[in-house]
């Protein structure tokens, strides 16, 4: 199955409507960074030396921070619900 010009135009129109014209360059930039990171990883895998890219370390740190924030929110909710249960019983 081949895509004609009208199918491609329709797909582009739907993407612009869903994401908005402002987000598309940002998404494509993130996509390009991912490809560059992948290529650097493949190149480092051939030489056996680790990559010295600070970009690959930042998402891991962000993920750890997000996990800690989620755990803190969950603990706060659990503490709040426990206090409500005690107040209802007492």
Chimera marker file (.cmm) of the C-alpha trace (Angstrom):
<marker_set name="trace">
<marker id="1" x="0.000" y="0.000" z="0.000" r="1" g="1" b="0" radius="0.5"/>
<marker id="2" x="1.426" y="3.341" z="-0.995" r="1" g="1" b="0" radius="0.5"/>
<marker id="3" x="0.512" y="6.676" z="0.447" r="1" g="1" b="0" radius="0.5"/>
<marker id="4" x="-0.688" y="9.328" z="-1.937" r="1" g="1" b="0" radius="0.5"/>
<marker id="5" x="-0.263" y="13.036" z="-1.478" r="1" g="1" b="0" radius="0.5"/>
<marker id="6" x="-3.742" y="13.436" z="0.048" r="1" g="1" b="0" radius="0.5"/>
<marker id="7" x="-3.138" y="10.774" z="2.688" r="1" g="1" b="0" radius="0.5"/>
<marker id="8" x="0.135" y="12.448" z="3.690" r="1" g="1" b="0" radius="0.5"/>
<marker id="9" x="-1.548" y="15.871" z="3.835" r="1" g="1" b="0" radius="0.5"/>
<marker id="10" x="-4.320" y="14.424" z="6.003" r="1" g="1" b="0" radius="0.5"/>
<marker id="11" x="-1.823" y="12.806" z="8.387" r="1" g="1" b="0" radius="0.5"/>
<marker id="12" x="0.157" y="16.053" z="8.697" r="1" g="1" b="0" radius="0.5"/>
<marker id="13" x="-3.046" y="18.005" z="9.325" r="1" g="1" b="0" radius="0.5"/>
<marker id="14" x="-4.130" y="15.603" z="12.085" r="1" g="1" b="0" radius="0.5"/>
<marker id="15" x="-0.683" y="15.763" z="13.716" r="1" g="1" b="0" radius="0.5"/>
<marker id="16" x="-0.754" y="19.582" z="13.681" r="1" g="1" b="0" radius="0.5"/>
<marker id="17" x="-4.253" y="19.601" z="15.164" r="1" g="1" b="0" radius="0.5"/>
<marker id="18" x="-3.369" y="17.123" z="17.899" r="1" g="1" b="0" radius="0.5"/>
<marker id="19" x="0.013" y="18.491" z="18.941" r="1" g="1" b="0" radius="0.5"/>
<marker id="20" x="-0.286" y="22.097" z="17.873" r="1" g="1" b="0" radius="0.5"/>
<marker id="21" x="2.211" y="23.936" z="15.707" r="1" g="1" b="0" radius="0.5"/>
<marker id="22" x="4.290" y="25.052" z="18.714" r="1" g="1" b="0" radius="0.5"/>
<marker id="23" x="5.000" y="21.598" z="20.103" r="1" g="1" b="0" radius="0.5"/>
<marker id="24" x="6.076" y="19.924" z="16.866" r="1" g="1" b="0" radius="0.5"/>
<marker id="25" x="9.571" y="21.533" z="16.704" r="1" g="1" b="0" radius="0.5"/>
<marker id="26" x="10.156" y="20.655" z="20.355" r="1" g="1" b="0" radius="0.5"/>
<marker id="27" x="9.075" y="17.045" z="19.811" r="1" g="1" b="0" radius="0.5"/>
<marker id="28" x="11.271" y="16.739" z="16.732" r="1" g="1" b="0" radius="0.5"/>
<marker id="29" x="14.209" y="18.245" z="18.658" r="1" g="1" b="0" radius="0.5"/>
<marker id="30" x="13.759" y="15.665" z="21.411" r="1" g="1" b="0" radius="0.5"/>
<marker id="31" x="13.553" y="12.959" z="18.763" r="1" g="1" b="0" radius="0.5"/>
<marker id="32" x="16.814" y="14.190" z="17.197" r="1" g="1" b="0" radius="0.5"/>
<marker id="33" x="18.539" y="14.188" z="20.603" r="1" g="1" b="0" radius="0.5"/>
<marker id="34" x="17.400" y="10.606" z="21.125" r="1" g="1" b="0" radius="0.5"/>
<marker id="35" x="18.826" y="9.559" z="17.771" r="1" g="1" b="0" radius="0.5"/>
<marker id="36" x="22.142" y="11.296" z="18.513" r="1" g="1" b="0" radius="0.5"/>
<marker id="37" x="22.312" y="9.607" z="21.901" r="1" g="1" b="0" radius="0.5"/>
<marker id="38" x="21.577" y="6.236" z="20.323" r="1" g="1" b="0" radius="0.5"/>
<marker id="39" x="24.296" y="6.735" z="17.701" r="1" g="1" b="0" radius="0.5"/>
<marker id="40" x="26.791" y="7.779" z="20.377" r="1" g="1" b="0" radius="0.5"/>
<marker id="41" x="25.906" y="4.681" z="22.374" r="1" g="1" b="0" radius="0.5"/>
<marker id="42" x="26.379" y="2.460" z="19.358" r="1" g="1" b="0" radius="0.5"/>
<marker id="43" x="29.750" y="4.079" z="18.609" r="1" g="1" b="0" radius="0.5"/>
<marker id="44" x="30.876" y="3.658" z="22.234" r="1" g="1" b="0" radius="0.5"/>
<marker id="45" x="29.743" y="0.051" z="22.186" r="1" g="1" b="0" radius="0.5"/>
<marker id="46" x="32.124" y="-0.637" z="19.304" r="1" g="1" b="0" radius="0.5"/>
<marker id="47" x="35.130" y="0.959" z="21.001" r="1" g="1" b="0" radius="0.5"/>
<marker id="48" x="34.355" y="-0.359" z="24.481" r="1" g="1" b="0" radius="0.5"/>
<marker id="49" x="34.719" y="3.054" z="26.106" r="1" g="1" b="0" radius="0.5"/>
<marker id="50" x="31.815" y="4.607" z="28.031" r="1" g="1" b="0" radius="0.5"/>
<marker id="51" x="30.187" y="7.736" z="26.664" r="1" g="1" b="0" radius="0.5"/>
<marker id="52" x="30.913" y="11.015" z="28.387" r="1" g="1" b="0" radius="0.5"/>
<marker id="53" x="27.553" y="12.560" z="27.662" r="1" g="1" b="0" radius="0.5"/>
<marker id="54" x="25.865" y="14.570" z="30.372" r="1" g="1" b="0" radius="0.5"/>
<marker id="55" x="22.595" y="14.371" z="28.417" r="1" g="1" b="0" radius="0.5"/>
<marker id="56" x="22.300" y="10.641" z="29.108" r="1" g="1" b="0" radius="0.5"/>
<marker id="57" x="22.751" y="11.163" z="32.862" r="1" g="1" b="0" radius="0.5"/>
<marker id="58" x="20.153" y="13.905" z="33.259" r="1" g="1" b="0" radius="0.5"/>
<marker id="59" x="17.078" y="11.777" z="32.454" r="1" g="1" b="0" radius="0.5"/>
<marker id="60" x="18.179" y="9.181" z="35.020" r="1" g="1" b="0" radius="0.5"/>
<marker id="61" x="18.541" y="11.845" z="37.676" r="1" g="1" b="0" radius="0.5"/>
<marker id="62" x="15.179" y="13.278" z="36.703" r="1" g="1" b="0" radius="0.5"/>
<marker id="63" x="13.567" y="9.850" z="36.898" r="1" g="1" b="0" radius="0.5"/>
<marker id="64" x="15.019" y="9.281" z="40.363" r="1" g="1" b="0" radius="0.5"/>
<marker id="65" x="13.711" y="12.681" z="41.465" r="1" g="1" b="0" radius="0.5"/>
<marker id="66" x="10.288" y="11.908" z="40.029" r="1" g="1" b="0" radius="0.5"/>
<marker id="67" x="10.219" y="8.570" z="41.835" r="1" g="1" b="0" radius="0.5"/>
<marker id="68" x="11.125" y="10.232" z="45.129" r="1" g="1" b="0" radius="0.5"/>
<marker id="69" x="8.416" y="12.861" z="44.612" r="1" g="1" b="0" radius="0.5"/>
<marker id="70" x="5.815" y="10.195" z="43.868" r="1" g="1" b="0" radius="0.5"/>
<marker id="71" x="6.843" y="8.212" z="46.947" r="1" g="1" b="0" radius="0.5"/>
<marker id="72" x="6.606" y="11.353" z="49.095" r="1" g="1" b="0" radius="0.5"/>
<marker id="73" x="3.136" y="12.154" z="47.741" r="1" g="1" b="0" radius="0.5"/>
<marker id="74" x="1.994" y="8.581" z="48.323" r="1" g="1" b="0" radius="0.5"/>
<marker id="75" x="3.311" y="8.647" z="51.897" r="1" g="1" b="0" radius="0.5"/>
<marker id="76" x="1.549" y="11.946" z="52.535" r="1" g="1" b="0" radius="0.5"/>
<marker id="77" x="-1.736" y="10.569" z="51.217" r="1" g="1" b="0" radius="0.5"/>
<marker id="78" x="-1.339" y="7.396" z="53.288" r="1" g="1" b="0" radius="0.5"/>
<marker id="79" x="-0.621" y="9.453" z="56.413" r="1" g="1" b="0" radius="0.5"/>
<marker id="80" x="-3.607" y="11.702" z="55.763" r="1" g="1" b="0" radius="0.5"/>
<marker id="81" x="-5.965" y="8.777" z="55.239" r="1" g="1" b="0" radius="0.5"/>
<marker id="82" x="-4.659" y="7.088" z="58.407" r="1" g="1" b="0" radius="0.5"/>
<marker id="83" x="-5.361" y="10.229" z="60.427" r="1" g="1" b="0" radius="0.5"/>
<marker id="84" x="-8.876" y="10.422" z="58.983" r="1" g="1" b="0" radius="0.5"/>
<marker id="85" x="-9.488" y="6.783" z="59.909" r="1" g="1" b="0" radius="0.5"/>
<marker id="86" x="-8.297" y="7.403" z="63.467" r="1" g="1" b="0" radius="0.5"/>
<marker id="87" x="-10.478" y="10.487" z="63.769" r="1" g="1" b="0" radius="0.5"/>
<marker id="88" x="-13.505" y="8.587" z="62.528" r="1" g="1" b="0" radius="0.5"/>
<marker id="89" x="-12.900" y="5.736" z="65.005" r="1" g="1" b="0" radius="0.5"/>
<marker id="90" x="-11.967" y="7.921" z="67.936" r="1" g="1" b="0" radius="0.5"/>
<link id1="1" id2="2" r="1" g="1" b="0" radius="0.2"/>
<link id1="2" id2="3" r="1" g="1" b="0" radius="0.2"/>
<link id1="3" id2="4" r="1" g="1" b="0" radius="0.2"/>
<link id1="4" id2="5" r="1" g="1" b="0" radius="0.2"/>
<link id1="5" id2="6" r="1" g="1" b="0" radius="0.2"/>
<link id1="6" id2="7" r="1" g="1" b="0" radius="0.2"/>
<link id1="7" id2="8" r="1" g="1" b="0" radius="0.2"/>
<link id1="8" id2="9" r="1" g="1" b="0" radius="0.2"/>
<link id1="9" id2="10" r="1" g="1" b="0" radius="0.2"/>
<link id1="10" id2="11" r="1" g="1" b="0" radius="0.2"/>
<link id1="11" id2="12" r="1" g="1" b="0" radius="0.2"/>
<link id1="12" id2="13" r="1" g="1" b="0" radius="0.2"/>
<link id1="13" id2="14" r="1" g="1" b="0" radius="0.2"/>
<link id1="14" id2="15" r="1" g="1" b="0" radius="0.2"/>
<link id1="15" id2="16" r="1" g="1" b="0" radius="0.2"/>
<link id1="16" id2="17" r="1" g="1" b="0" radius="0.2"/>
<link id1="17" id2="18" r="1" g="1" b="0" radius="0.2"/>
<link id1="18" id2="19" r="1" g="1" b="0" radius="0.2"/>
<link id1="19" id2="20" r="1" g="1" b="0" radius="0.2"/>
<link id1="20" id2="21" r="1" g="1" b="0" radius="0.2"/>
<link id1="21" id2="22" r="1" g="1" b="0" radius="0.2"/>
<link id1="22" id2="23" r="1" g="1" b="0" radius="0.2"/>
<link id1="23" id2="24" r="1" g="1" b="0" radius="0.2"/>
<link id1="24" id2="25" r="1" g="1" b="0" radius="0.2"/>
<link id1="25" id2="26" r="1" g="1" b="0" radius="0.2"/>
<link id1="26" id2="27" r="1" g="1" b="0" radius="0.2"/>
<link id1="27" id2="28" r="1" g="1" b="0" radius="0.2"/>
<link id1="28" id2="29" r="1" g="1" b="0" radius="0.2"/>
<link id1="29" id2="30" r="1" g="1" b="0" radius="0.2"/>
<link id1="30" id2="31" r="1" g="1" b="0" radius="0.2"/>
<link id1="31" id2="32" r="1" g="1" b="0" radius="0.2"/>
<link id1="32" id2="33" r="1" g="1" b="0" radius="0.2"/>
<link id1="33" id2="34" r="1" g="1" b="0" radius="0.2"/>
<link id1="34" id2="35" r="1" g="1" b="0" radius="0.2"/>
<link id1="35" id2="36" r="1" g="1" b="0" radius="0.2"/>
<link id1="36" id2="37" r="1" g="1" b="0" radius="0.2"/>
<link id1="37" id2="38" r="1" g="1" b="0" radius="0.2"/>
<link id1="38" id2="39" r="1" g="1" b="0" radius="0.2"/>
<link id1="39" id2="40" r="1" g="1" b="0" radius="0.2"/>
<link id1="40" id2="41" r="1" g="1" b="0" radius="0.2"/>
<link id1="41" id2="42" r="1" g="1" b="0" radius="0.2"/>
<link id1="42" id2="43" r="1" g="1" b="0" radius="0.2"/>
<link id1="43" id2="44" r="1" g="1" b="0" radius="0.2"/>
<link id1="44" id2="45" r="1" g="1" b="0" radius="0.2"/>
<link id1="45" id2="46" r="1" g="1" b="0" radius="0.2"/>
<link id1="46" id2="47" r="1" g="1" b="0" radius="0.2"/>
<link id1="47" id2="48" r="1" g="1" b="0" radius="0.2"/>
<link id1="48" id2="49" r="1" g="1" b="0" radius="0.2"/>
<link id1="49" id2="50" r="1" g="1" b="0" radius="0.2"/>
<link id1="50" id2="51" r="1" g="1" b="0" radius="0.2"/>
<link id1="51" id2="52" r="1" g="1" b="0" radius="0.2"/>
<link id1="52" id2="53" r="1" g="1" b="0" radius="0.2"/>
<link id1="53" id2="54" r="1" g="1" b="0" radius="0.2"/>
<link id1="54" id2="55" r="1" g="1" b="0" radius="0.2"/>
<link id1="55" id2="56" r="1" g="1" b="0" radius="0.2"/>
<link id1="56" id2="57" r="1" g="1" b="0" radius="0.2"/>
<link id1="57" id2="58" r="1" g="1" b="0" radius="0.2"/>
<link id1="58" id2="59" r="1" g="1" b="0" radius="0.2"/>
<link id1="59" id2="60" r="1" g="1" b="0" radius="0.2"/>
<link id1="60" id2="61" r="1" g="1" b="0" radius="0.2"/>
<link id1="61" id2="62" r="1" g="1" b="0" radius="0.2"/>
<link id1="62" id2="63" r="1" g="1" b="0" radius="0.2"/>
<link id1="63" id2="64" r="1" g="1" b="0" radius="0.2"/>
<link id1="64" id2="65" r="1" g="1" b="0" radius="0.2"/>
<link id1="65" id2="66" r="1" g="1" b="0" radius="0.2"/>
<link id1="66" id2="67" r="1" g="1" b="0" radius="0.2"/>
<link id1="67" id2="68" r="1" g="1" b="0" radius="0.2"/>
<link id1="68" id2="69" r="1" g="1" b="0" radius="0.2"/>
<link id1="69" id2="70" r="1" g="1" b="0" radius="0.2"/>
<link id1="70" id2="71" r="1" g="1" b="0" radius="0.2"/>
<link id1="71" id2="72" r="1" g="1" b="0" radius="0.2"/>
<link id1="72" id2="73" r="1" g="1" b="0" radius="0.2"/>
<link id1="73" id2="74" r="1" g="1" b="0" radius="0.2"/>
<link id1="74" id2="75" r="1" g="1" b="0" radius="0.2"/>
<link id1="75" id2="76" r="1" g="1" b="0" radius="0.2"/>
<link id1="76" id2="77" r="1" g="1" b="0" radius="0.2"/>
<link id1="77" id2="78" r="1" g="1" b="0" radius="0.2"/>
<link id1="78" id2="79" r="1" g="1" b="0" radius="0.2"/>
<link id1="79" id2="80" r="1" g="1" b="0" radius="0.2"/>
<link id1="80" id2="81" r="1" g="1" b="0" radius="0.2"/>
<link id1="81" id2="82" r="1" g="1" b="0" radius="0.2"/>
<link id1="82" id2="83" r="1" g="1" b="0" radius="0.2"/>
<link id1="83" id2="84" r="1" g="1" b="0" radius="0.2"/>
<link id1="84" id2="85" r="1" g="1" b="0" radius="0.2"/>
<link id1="85" id2="86" r="1" g="1" b="0" radius="0.2"/>
<link id1="86" id2="87" r="1" g="1" b="0" radius="0.2"/>
<link id1="87" id2="88" r="1" g="1" b="0" radius="0.2"/>
<link id1="88" id2="89" r="1" g="1" b="0" radius="0.2"/>
<link id1="89" id2="90" r="1" g="1" b="0" radius="0.2"/>
</marker_set>
